[in-house]
């Protein structure tokens, strides 16, 4: 994954194309270009021209196929050639924006030397494998890289890991998550999604390690005896809920039905019949009934969790 910061200062994780995928797309494009060259060469040879005219026509055809083919396709399709379409790749700018004509032309011109000549092929191969974004020389000159558009669908988070367990509800209300990094949050989310696919030993070891990394950035610490899975699920659930509340607060409030203009500053609507008092400070914490809590957290409190004993860092591990 490559971290891209957009113009709105939003950080995106973009899947960089793997080297085998890029090679497959390149070979398909080269096959198409070779076929075009052969067909156009046969057509040009059928036209009765003198040697100089035939050489000029052949050079023009070669440039159009080698340079024009990728430039035209990547410009019109916003970063795709026929080979990239088949494999599911796209060329984008370093900031994540669509590839422009100038960038496509620079990539194609550089490709004459690093793709179609034997001398510089090893250079393109080495730079693509060494670069964090898989860039060849043309990408470095143009300020582009190739991303993978077709990625496997990510597993949904199991329902029992999408909520805060009832015994942790009070603790979750006062969580401080501002120091939690996106990378550690994503790692914890991936662990919970693959929880049932992991072997018990790997599941326990990875869970404790991730819980320890998250606990170093989150305060206060969890209650003693909290299983790592329940802790990670609670932290991620609170993080999602607070992000949802923040986005909801940024949306403009809808106009009151029956009024021509929205209420001005300081205007308050008196509570009508059946009006209920808003929930208290903990209303943003997602909770579900006890039967939806993560395994081992259906009991009234963390100290009464069955079949568990204190583990590393205050977390409980299975016996």
N, C-alpha and C positions, 0 to 999 in steps of 0.2 A: 504493500500500500504506500501511496505517496501522499504527503500532507500538502494541500493546496489552500492558499488563503485568497479568497475572492475579493473583489473591489469593495464589498460590504463588510469586510473583515470577518467573514464566516469561514471557519476551518472545515475543509472537506477531506475525507479520505477517499482517494481515487485508486482503484486497482490497476497497478502497472502491468502491462502485457508481459507474459512470460517469454523467455527466449525461444522455446520451441514453437510457440504460437506465432511469434514474429517470423521465424524461419519458414514456417509453413505458408504464411501469407506471402512472403517474399518469393518463394519458389513458385507459387501459383501465378503471381504477377509476372515473373520472368517467363514462365511458360506461355502466358498470353502474349507477352511482348515478342517472344521468339516466333510464335505463329503469325503474328501480324507482320513481322519483318519478312518472313518467308513469303507470305501471300503478296505483300507489296513489292518485294523484289522480283517475284515471278511476273507480276503485272507490269513492272517497269521494264523488264527484259523483253516483254512481248512488244513493247513500243520501239519502233526503229529509230534509235538515236545514236549520234556519234559517241565516241568514248568519253569526251569531256562532259557532254550533257548527261550521259548515263551516270558518270561518277558524281556529278553535282546532285542529280536526282536521288541517287542512293544515299548520299550524305544527308540530304534534307529529310528523307524518309526515316533514316536512323535517328536523327535528332527528334523528329516528331514522335516517334514511338518510345524512345528511351526517356526523353524529357517531357514531352507533351502528355503522354499517357498518365503518369502519376500526377502531374501538375493539374491537368484538367479534371480528372476524377476526384482528387482530394479537395480541389476548390469548389466544385459543384456539389459534392456530397458531404462537405464539411468534415474532411479528414479521412475519407475512405477510398480505397481502390477496390477492384473486384476481388482481389485476394483477401484484403482486410474484411470486406463484407462477408466472405465465405467463412472466415475464422472468427469473426466477431470483434475486430479491433477497430480503433479510431485514433487518428493523430490529433492532438490538442496542443495548445500553447502551454508554456510553463505555468501560467496562472489559471489553467483550466478552461480558458475560453476557446472557441472554435478556431481551427487553423485558418490562416488567411492566405491569399494568393501568393504574396511575397514569400511566406514561409514554405509553401508547397514548392515553389520554384527553386528556392535554395536547397531544399532536400533533394529534389530531382537532379539538380546540377551536381551536387556532391555525390549523388548516387552513380554518376558516370564513372567516377574514379574509384569509389570504395566498394561498388557492387559489380560493375561491369569490367573492371580490370583485375587481373590476377594479383598484381603487385600489392594493392592496398586492401585486398579482401581480409587478410589477417588483422589489419589495423581495425577495420570495422567490427570484426568478430570480437577482438579483445575489448574494445571500448564498450560494446553492447553488454558484455558479460561483467565488466568491472563497474560500470555506471550503476548507481542506485536506482535510476529510472530506466535502465536499459537503453541509453542513448547511443546512437552511432554518431559519426562525425557530422553528418547532415543535420541531425537533431540538435547537436551542440551549436552549430552555426545558425540554425533557424530559430532556436529557442523553443523547441517542441519536444514531445515524447509521445509514446504510443500507450494507450490504455486498453484494458480489456472490458468490453461492454457486456458480454455474456458471461455472467458469473453464476455459480450454483446458488439456488435459492437458500437463504439461511433458515435454519430450523427456528420454529417459534419457541419462545421461552415457555417451559412447562408451567401450567397454571399455578402449581404450588410454589414456584419460585418467582412469581410475578407480584407478590403481595408481601406486606409486613405481617409476620405471625403475631397473633394477639399478645403473647407474653412480652413481645418487644415493642408494643405500640407506644407505651409511655416513654421509653428510651428513644424511639425514633422521632418523637416530636421535637427533641432538642438537638438533633444531629447537626453538626457543622461540616458541610461538604465542600466548601469553597476551594480547598486545597487538593481535592481529588482530581487526578489527571484523567484526561479522556482515554489515554492508553490503558491505564489500570482498570478503568470502568469497562472498557471494551473487552479486556482480557477476562474479567470476572463474568461478564455477560456470556462470552463464548464458553466459559467453563460450565456455567449453569445450563446452557443449551445442550452441551454434550455430556451432561452429568451421567445419564443412563448408558452412554456408550463407553464410558471409561471403566477399566478394571478397578476393583475395590481399593487395591493398594495405591494405584496411581491417582484415583479419585481422592483418597484421604490426603496424600502428600501434596498434590496440587492445590486442593482446597485450603489446607493450612498455609501454604506459601502465599496464595493470593489473598487470603483473609489477613495475613500479617502485613502484606504490602498495602492493602487498603486501610487497615487500622492505623498505620503510621501516618496517614493523611486525613483521617476522619476522627473527630472527637464528639462526645466522650467515648471511652472504650465500651465494648458491649458487656452486658452482665456476664458474670463468671459462669462457665458451662454452656455458653451459646455455641451451637454447632456452626462450623464455618459456612455451610450452605445457607443456613437461616440468616446469618450475619450479612453475607454478600447479597442475598435476595432482598433483605430489608434496606440496605444502603442503596441498591439500584432502584428499588421501588420508590423510595423517598426522593431520589434524584430525578426520576422521571416525573413524579407528581409535581415537584417544585418547578421543573422546567415547563410543564404544561400550564401551571398557574401563572408563571411569568409571561408566557406567550399569550395566554388568555387576557391578562391585564393590559397588554399592549394593543389589543384590538379595540377599535372604537365602539363605544356602547351604542346599541340600536336605539332609534328614536322611540319615544313612548307612543303606543297606538292611540289615535284619536287626537293627537296634538300636532299642530303644524310645525312647531319648532321644538327641538330638544330642550330640556330644562337647562337653565343657565347655572353659573357657579353658585354654590351654596343652596341651590334648590333641593329640597328633600320631599319625598312623597310620604305622607302619613301612612302608617301601616293599616291595612284593611283587616276585615274579619279573617280570622284564620292565619294571620301573619305569625310566622315563627321566628324566634330569635336566632340569629346566625350562630353557627357552631363556634366553639372556643378556639384557642390557639392551636390545638392539634387537629383541626379540620382538614388540613392538607395532607395528613398521613394516610395512605391507602391501607385499608384493613378489610379482612374478610372473616367470615365465621371460622371458628376453630377447626372445622373439618377441612379447610383449604390451606391450612398452614403447612410449611415445609415439614418433612418427616422429623419427628422427635420434639415438635414444638406445640403439640395440642394440649399440653398440660397447663395448669394455671400459671406457672412461673418458671423461669429458667433454672432455678435451683431444684425444681422437682422433675426435671426431665429424666425419663426412664432410660436405662441401659446406656448411660454415658458417664464418662469421668473426665475431669479436667485434662486438657491437652496443652499443646504449645501456645503460649501467648494468651491464656485464659479461655481458649476455645475448647469445646468438647469434641472428643473423637470417639467413634464406635469401639466397643470392646472387641 
